[in-house]
Structure formats: C-alpha cells, structure tokens
Amino acid sequence: MFFSIMSSPSPTPMNNSYNVTNETNINHEDITNQMKFYIDAIIVLTGLCGNTLSICVFLKSRLTMGNVGPYLIALGFADNMVLITEIPIWMVLSPLNYAVIDEYTWLCRATYYLKYVFRLWSAFLTLVITVERYLFIAYLLKKAYFQRHNIHKAVIPLTLLLCLLSVTYSLFLIGLEIDLGQTERQCMVTKDKKKLFITLDIIIIRVIGDLFIGGMIIVVTVLSIKVLTKAEEIRMTNLQEQSSLCSSCGNQLNRSISQRKNGKSRESQITRMLLMLAILFIIFKIPYTVCYYVNFYFENTKDKGGITFAYIWKASHCFALLNYQINFLVYCTLVPSFRKNLKVLLRCNKKSRV
C-alpha cells in the first residue's frame, strides 16, 4: 500500500550529475512499479478465486458444522474485500496509468476506508480463530459449550462493528489533494490533517492491528502448540493402555493410534491448519511492519539508501498481500476433507457431501 504521505518530494535539480542520477532513479521506479503491478495482479486474481472457492466449500460441506467454520467464511470474505480494495490502488501502477482513484473523492475515501476496515477485521478474525483453537485444545470439555451457544454469531458481527467504527477517521482525513511538484489532484491525506492521520494510523492500524494482534497471535500460537503436543502424548498413552487391556478391540485401537501418529484425525488436521494460518499471518506481516516503521522514523531513508529501500518497501507490500491470498493453499494442503469437497464442488457432483 502506497501513501502519498510516505513519498518525500523530489529535490530541485542543481546540476547535470544530479539530473542523470534523478533520471536513473525515475527509470528504476518505473521498472519496480511495473513489476509490482504484475505481481499484485497475480496475487489479487488468484486470491479472489481461492477465497471464493474456500467460502463455497465451507458453505456446502460439513466443515461449517464445527464452531470454526463461520470464522473461516468471515475470514475469506474479509480477505476478498482487502484484495478488491487493492484494485483501484493497483490500477495506478498499470501501464495505462489509469488512476481512477484520483478522479472521485468518494472512491478515494471509500477505498482506503474499506481497506482499513477489512484489513483490521482480517487480523481480528485470525486472532479469534487462534484463541478459539487454543480453548478447544486446552479445555476439550468446553467444545460442546461453544457449539451449543454459537458464540460466533456474536463475535463475528461485533468485531466487524468495532473495525467499522475504529477507522472512521480515514473518511474525514483522506481526500483529493494537489501534492508538491504535481499539477493534478491525487488521493492522499489532506495536508492540514496529516499529523492527526499519522497519529491515529499508528495507534489503530500499526500498534493495535499489527503489533498487538500479531503479538497476541504469537503468544497464543506458542501456547496452542505446547498444549497440542502434550495432549497428543496423553492420548497416545491412553490408546496404548486400552489396546493392551482389550485384546478384542485391538485392531480398532491400533488404527486410531496409527491415525494419531500420522496426524490424520480430523480435529488434529483442522487444528494444524488453523495454527498454520496464524503462523503465516505473522510471517507475512513482519517485513511490511518493519519497513513501515523504518520509513516513518527515517523520513530520508529513501534518499540515503537510494533505490535499495524502494525495492524492499515494495517487495514487503507484495509479501504482506500474500496473507490475503494464501489461505486456500493452506486448506488444500493440510485438510484432505477440504480437497474432497472442493473436487465435488468443481465437478458439480450431486453426490452426498463428504
């Protein structure tokens, strides 16, 4: 995501050597913008397809009967909305330079407002899913309680409402302005409210949305892995003891033990898949968050570091965008039942659900 507030105006050329350097930097910037355009295009298009297929599979399969299904559907919708709001920004980098976002004030404000809302909601949902899975593992007896009371019916709309209210400031602080050295209006933070926007953006999006939620996800994920490992060891021990005491049911218990060892039980598959979502969220977010703070605290970094930081900055954005595209691949890789239901969906098969 590129903000006009992050771009320092180009200094006035003083001599011929500077002109050569400046032209070189402009050429490099054009190349990186074109590369980013095509990379973003692949991420956005594949992400929209994958998330849509995931939502359809969860709606049509029995995976939605678990207490985690509604959260995954909401997460797929939130990720799709982040990718959709990326399109007007992405079009600015297109070879045609179609800056539709710079033509309409309502589109400019709506794009960034919805982008902030669903980006924050996606982070909250990832945290909720991680906490839900930890509670499920640590307090197995609470499983029936969570399913019976349908807590997701309250959590999902409440988190969305919280995100809608939290980023309303962007509707009033972003608009069409003429930047320094430019002749046409651009979608950017209004000049007289720049400090207020930066303060709110750091508190709500960066500190709460990135650092706090990311930190909580790390803590809960580590706890979940520890509890899951301990629980698997206890279950294996119990199954082996039952197998030694009951000779008539040995085959069935041995099969259960084999499934546990291979990680094929349905709940363990879903648990590992959800933990993988949390881990990927952290991995994809860290580079962009670090680059944001480097760019913020060292405003002249781009000038001092040359084009190197520009490459890193844009690459970190593409990397962060993968967070909203990768879930479909995780589902297909770690959950065999998802793959089976996906095949049924793609073949328009009328057989009974898997």
C-alpha positions as CSV (number, residue, x, y, z in Angstrom):
1,M,0.0,0.0,0.0
2,F,1.5,3.3,-1.0
3,F,0.6,6.5,0.8
4,S,1.3,9.9,-0.6
5,I,2.4,10.9,2.9
6,M,5.2,8.4,2.7
7,S,6.6,9.9,-0.5
8,S,9.0,12.7,0.1
9,P,9.1,15.3,-2.7
10,S,12.0,15.2,-5.1
11,P,14.6,17.9,-4.5
12,T,15.2,20.6,-7.1
13,P,17.9,19.5,-9.6
14,M,21.1,21.5,-9.1
15,N,23.5,20.2,-11.7
16,N,23.8,17.8,-14.6
17,S,25.1,14.9,-12.5
18,Y,22.0,15.2,-10.3
19,N,19.9,15.1,-13.4
20,V,21.5,11.9,-14.6
21,T,21.0,10.3,-11.1
22,N,17.4,11.5,-10.9
23,E,16.6,10.1,-14.3
24,T,18.1,6.8,-13.3
25,N,16.1,6.7,-10.1
26,I,12.9,7.5,-12.1
27,N,13.7,4.7,-14.5
28,H,14.2,2.3,-11.7
29,E,11.0,3.4,-10.1
30,D,9.1,2.8,-13.3
31,I,10.5,-0.7,-13.5
32,T,9.7,-1.5,-9.9
33,N,6.2,-0.1,-10.4
34,Q,5.6,-2.3,-13.4
35,M,7.0,-5.3,-11.6
36,K,4.7,-4.7,-8.7
37,F,1.7,-4.2,-11.0
38,Y,2.1,-7.7,-12.5
39,I,2.9,-9.3,-9.1
40,D,-0.1,-7.7,-7.5
41,A,-2.3,-8.7,-10.4
42,I,-1.3,-12.4,-9.9
43,I,-1.9,-12.2,-6.1
44,V,-5.2,-10.3,-6.3
45,L,-6.7,-12.5,-9.1
46,T,-5.6,-15.8,-7.6
47,G,-6.5,-14.7,-4.1
48,L,-10.1,-13.7,-5.2
49,C,-10.6,-17.1,-6.9
50,G,-9.1,-19.1,-4.0
51,N,-11.0,-17.2,-1.2
52,T,-14.3,-17.5,-3.2
53,L,-13.8,-21.2,-3.7
54,S,-13.0,-21.6,0.0
55,I,-16.2,-19.8,1.1
56,C,-18.3,-22.0,-1.3
57,V,-16.6,-25.2,0.0
58,F,-17.3,-24.3,3.7
59,L,-20.9,-23.3,2.9
60,K,-21.6,-26.6,1.1
61,S,-19.7,-29.0,3.2
62,R,-19.9,-30.3,6.8
63,L,-16.9,-28.3,7.7
64,T,-19.3,-25.5,8.6
65,M,-20.9,-27.6,11.3
66,G,-17.9,-27.1,13.5
67,N,-17.6,-23.9,15.5
68,V,-14.6,-22.8,13.4
69,G,-16.4,-22.9,10.0
70,P,-18.2,-19.5,10.3
71,Y,-14.9,-17.8,11.3
72,L,-13.2,-19.2,8.2
73,I,-16.1,-18.0,6.0
74,A,-15.8,-14.5,7.5
75,L,-12.1,-14.6,7.1
76,G,-12.4,-15.5,3.4
77,F,-14.9,-12.6,2.9
78,A,-12.6,-10.1,4.7
79,D,-9.5,-11.2,2.7
80,N,-11.5,-10.8,-0.5
81,M,-12.5,-7.3,0.4
82,V,-8.9,-6.4,1.1
83,L,-7.9,-7.6,-2.3
84,I,-10.9,-5.8,-4.0
85,T,-9.9,-2.5,-2.4
86,E,-6.4,-3.1,-3.7
87,I,-7.6,-2.9,-7.3
88,P,-8.1,0.9,-7.6
89,I,-4.7,1.5,-6.0
90,W,-3.1,-1.2,-8.1
91,M,-4.5,0.4,-11.3
92,V,-2.4,3.5,-10.7
93,L,0.7,1.3,-11.4
94,S,-0.7,-0.1,-14.6
95,P,1.0,0.6,-17.9
96,L,-2.1,2.7,-18.9
97,N,-1.7,4.7,-15.6
98,Y,-5.5,4.6,-15.1
99,A,-5.7,6.5,-11.8
100,V,-9.5,6.2,-11.3
101,I,-9.0,6.6,-7.6
102,D,-7.7,10.1,-8.2
103,E,-10.8,11.2,-10.1
104,Y,-13.6,10.8,-7.5
105,T,-13.4,11.9,-3.8
106,W,-16.0,9.3,-2.7
107,L,-14.0,6.4,-4.4
108,C,-10.7,7.7,-2.8
109,R,-12.2,7.7,0.7
110,A,-14.3,4.6,0.3
111,T,-11.3,2.6,-1.0
112,Y,-9.0,3.4,1.9
113,Y,-11.8,3.2,4.5
114,L,-12.9,-0.3,3.4
115,K,-9.2,-1.4,3.0
116,Y,-8.5,-0.4,6.6
117,V,-11.7,-1.9,7.9
118,F,-11.3,-5.4,6.3
119,R,-7.6,-5.5,6.9
120,L,-8.2,-4.9,10.6
121,W,-11.1,-7.3,10.6
122,S,-9.0,-10.0,9.0
123,A,-6.4,-9.6,11.8
124,F,-9.0,-9.7,14.5
125,L,-10.6,-12.9,12.9
126,T,-7.1,-14.5,12.8
127,L,-6.7,-13.8,16.5
128,V,-10.2,-15.1,17.3
129,I,-9.6,-18.3,15.4
130,T,-6.2,-18.8,17.2
131,V,-7.8,-18.2,20.6
132,E,-10.8,-20.4,19.8
133,R,-8.4,-23.3,18.8
134,Y,-6.4,-22.8,22.0
135,L,-9.5,-23.0,24.1
136,F,-10.7,-26.0,22.2
137,I,-7.4,-27.8,22.8
138,A,-6.8,-26.8,26.4
139,Y,-10.4,-27.2,27.5
140,L,-11.8,-30.0,25.5
141,L,-14.9,-30.3,27.7
142,K,-15.9,-26.8,26.6
143,K,-16.3,-27.9,23.0
144,A,-20.0,-28.7,23.4
145,Y,-20.5,-25.3,25.2
146,F,-19.0,-23.3,22.3
147,Q,-21.1,-25.2,19.7
148,R,-24.3,-25.1,21.7
149,H,-24.2,-21.4,22.4
150,N,-23.0,-20.4,18.8
151,I,-20.6,-17.7,20.2
152,H,-19.5,-16.9,16.6
153,K,-22.9,-15.3,16.0
154,A,-22.0,-12.6,18.4
155,V,-18.2,-12.4,17.9
156,I,-18.2,-12.0,14.1
157,P,-20.6,-9.0,13.9
158,L,-19.1,-7.4,17.0
159,T,-15.6,-7.5,15.7
160,L,-16.8,-6.1,12.3
161,L,-18.6,-3.3,14.0
162,L,-15.6,-2.5,16.1
163,C,-13.5,-2.2,12.9
164,L,-16.1,-0.1,11.1
165,L,-16.0,2.4,14.0
166,S,-12.3,2.3,14.6
167,V,-11.2,3.6,11.2
168,T,-13.9,6.2,10.5
169,Y,-11.2,8.9,10.8
170,S,-10.0,7.9,7.3
171,L,-13.3,9.2,5.8
172,F,-12.5,12.7,7.0
173,L,-8.7,12.8,6.7
174,I,-8.2,11.4,3.2
175,G,-9.3,13.1,0.0
176,L,-8.1,14.5,-3.3
177,E,-5.2,17.0,-2.9
178,I,-2.5,18.5,-5.2
179,D,0.8,17.3,-3.9
180,L,4.1,19.3,-4.1
181,G,5.6,19.2,-7.5
182,Q,2.3,17.9,-9.0
183,T,-0.3,19.6,-11.2
184,E,-3.2,17.1,-10.7
185,R,-5.1,16.0,-7.7
186,Q,-4.2,12.8,-6.0
187,C,-5.8,10.5,-3.4
188,M,-3.9,11.3,-0.3
189,V,-4.1,12.6,3.3
190,T,-5.2,16.2,3.4
191,K,-2.2,18.4,4.2
192,D,-3.7,20.3,7.2
193,K,-4.6,17.0,8.9
194,K,-1.5,15.0,8.1
195,K,-0.2,14.8,11.7
196,L,-3.6,13.7,13.1
197,F,-3.9,11.0,10.5
198,I,-0.4,9.7,11.2
199,T,-1.1,9.6,14.9
200,L,-4.4,7.7,14.5
201,D,-2.9,5.4,11.8
202,I,0.0,4.4,14.1
203,I,-2.3,3.8,17.1
204,I,-5.1,1.9,15.4
205,I,-3.6,0.2,12.3
206,R,0.0,-0.2,13.3
207,V,0.0,-0.7,17.1
208,I,-3.3,-2.4,17.6
209,G,-3.8,-4.0,14.1
210,D,-0.2,-5.1,13.6
211,L,1.9,-5.2,16.8
212,F,-0.7,-6.0,19.5
213,I,-2.8,-8.5,17.5
214,G,0.4,-10.0,16.0
215,G,2.0,-10.3,19.4
216,M,-1.2,-12.0,20.8
217,I,-1.3,-14.4,17.9
218,I,2.4,-15.4,18.6
219,V,1.7,-16.0,22.3
220,V,-1.5,-18.0,21.7
221,T,0.0,-20.0,18.9
222,V,3.0,-21.0,21.0
223,L,0.7,-22.0,23.9
224,S,-1.5,-23.9,21.5
225,I,1.4,-25.9,20.1
226,K,2.6,-26.8,23.6
227,V,-0.8,-27.9,24.7
228,L,-1.4,-29.8,21.5
229,T,1.9,-31.7,21.8
230,K,1.1,-32.6,25.4
231,A,-2.5,-33.6,24.6
232,E,-1.3,-35.8,21.7
233,E,1.1,-37.6,24.0
234,I,-1.6,-38.2,26.6
235,R,-4.0,-39.5,24.0
236,M,-1.4,-41.8,22.6
237,T,-0.6,-43.2,26.0
238,N,-4.2,-43.8,26.8
239,L,-4.8,-45.6,23.5
240,Q,-1.8,-47.8,24.0
241,E,-3.0,-48.7,27.5
242,Q,-6.5,-49.5,26.2
243,S,-5.0,-51.6,23.4
244,S,-3.1,-53.7,25.9
245,L,-6.1,-54.2,28.2
246,C,-8.6,-55.0,25.4
247,S,-7.5,-57.7,23.0
248,S,-10.8,-57.9,21.2
249,C,-10.7,-54.3,20.2
250,G,-7.0,-54.1,19.5
251,N,-7.4,-53.6,15.7
252,Q,-9.6,-50.6,16.1
253,L,-7.4,-49.0,18.7
254,N,-4.3,-49.7,16.7
255,R,-5.9,-48.0,13.8
256,S,-6.7,-45.0,16.0
257,I,-3.1,-45.0,17.2
258,S,-1.8,-45.1,13.6
259,Q,-4.1,-42.2,12.7
260,R,-2.8,-40.2,15.6
261,K,0.8,-40.8,14.6
262,N,0.2,-39.8,11.1
263,G,-1.8,-36.7,12.1
264,K,-4.9,-37.9,10.2
265,S,-7.6,-37.3,12.8
266,R,-10.0,-34.7,11.6
267,E,-9.6,-32.4,14.6
268,S,-5.8,-32.5,14.5
269,Q,-5.9,-31.6,10.8
270,I,-8.1,-28.6,11.4
271,T,-6.0,-27.6,14.4
272,R,-2.8,-27.7,12.5
273,M,-4.4,-25.9,9.6
274,L,-5.6,-23.0,11.9
275,L,-2.2,-22.8,13.6
276,M,-0.6,-22.6,10.2
277,L,-2.8,-19.6,9.3
278,A,-1.7,-17.9,12.4
279,I,2.0,-18.6,11.7
280,L,1.7,-17.3,8.1
281,F,-0.1,-14.2,9.3
282,I,3.0,-13.4,11.5
283,I,5.5,-14.2,8.7
284,F,3.8,-12.1,6.1
285,K,3.2,-9.1,8.3
286,I,6.6,-8.7,9.9
287,P,8.6,-7.4,6.9
288,Y,6.0,-4.8,5.9
289,T,5.6,-3.6,9.5
290,V,9.3,-3.2,9.9
291,C,9.6,-1.3,6.6
292,Y,6.7,1.0,7.7
293,Y,8.4,2.0,10.9
294,V,11.8,2.4,9.2
295,N,10.1,4.7,6.6
296,F,8.3,6.6,9.3
297,Y,11.1,7.2,11.7
298,F,13.7,7.9,9.0
299,E,11.9,10.1,6.5
300,N,15.0,10.5,4.4
301,T,15.8,6.8,4.2
302,K,14.8,6.6,0.6
303,D,17.3,9.4,-0.3
304,K,20.0,7.9,1.9
305,G,19.5,4.3,0.8
306,G,18.9,5.0,-2.8
307,I,16.7,2.6,-4.7
308,T,17.5,-0.3,-2.4
309,F,14.9,0.7,0.2
310,A,12.4,1.4,-2.6
311,Y,12.8,-2.3,-3.7
312,I,12.5,-3.6,-0.2
313,W,9.5,-1.4,0.6
314,K,7.5,-2.5,-2.5
315,A,8.6,-6.2,-2.0
316,S,7.4,-6.1,1.6
317,H,4.0,-4.8,0.4
318,C,3.6,-7.7,-2.1
319,F,4.7,-10.1,0.6
320,A,2.1,-8.7,3.1
321,L,-0.6,-9.0,0.4
322,L,0.1,-12.8,0.2
323,N,-1.5,-13.0,3.7
324,Y,-4.9,-12.4,2.0
325,Q,-4.2,-14.9,-0.8
326,I,-2.5,-17.9,0.8
327,N,-5.4,-19.4,2.9
328,F,-6.8,-21.5,0.0
329,L,-3.5,-23.3,-0.5
330,V,-3.2,-24.0,3.2
331,Y,-6.7,-25.6,3.3
332,C,-5.9,-27.7,0.2
333,T,-2.6,-28.8,1.7
334,L,-3.5,-29.6,5.3
335,V,-7.1,-30.7,5.2
336,P,-8.0,-33.8,2.9
337,S,-11.7,-33.3,3.5
338,F,-11.5,-29.8,2.1
339,R,-9.8,-31.2,-1.1
340,K,-12.6,-33.8,-1.4
341,N,-15.3,-31.2,-1.1
342,L,-13.5,-29.0,-3.5
343,K,-13.5,-31.7,-6.1
344,V,-17.2,-32.3,-5.6
345,L,-17.9,-28.6,-6.0
346,L,-15.8,-28.2,-9.1
347,R,-17.3,-31.3,-10.8
348,C,-20.8,-30.1,-9.9
349,N,-21.2,-33.5,-8.4
350,K,-24.6,-34.2,-6.8
351,K,-23.3,-37.0,-4.6
352,S,-23.8,-36.6,-0.8
353,R,-21.4,-34.3,0.9
354,V,-18.1,-35.6,2.2
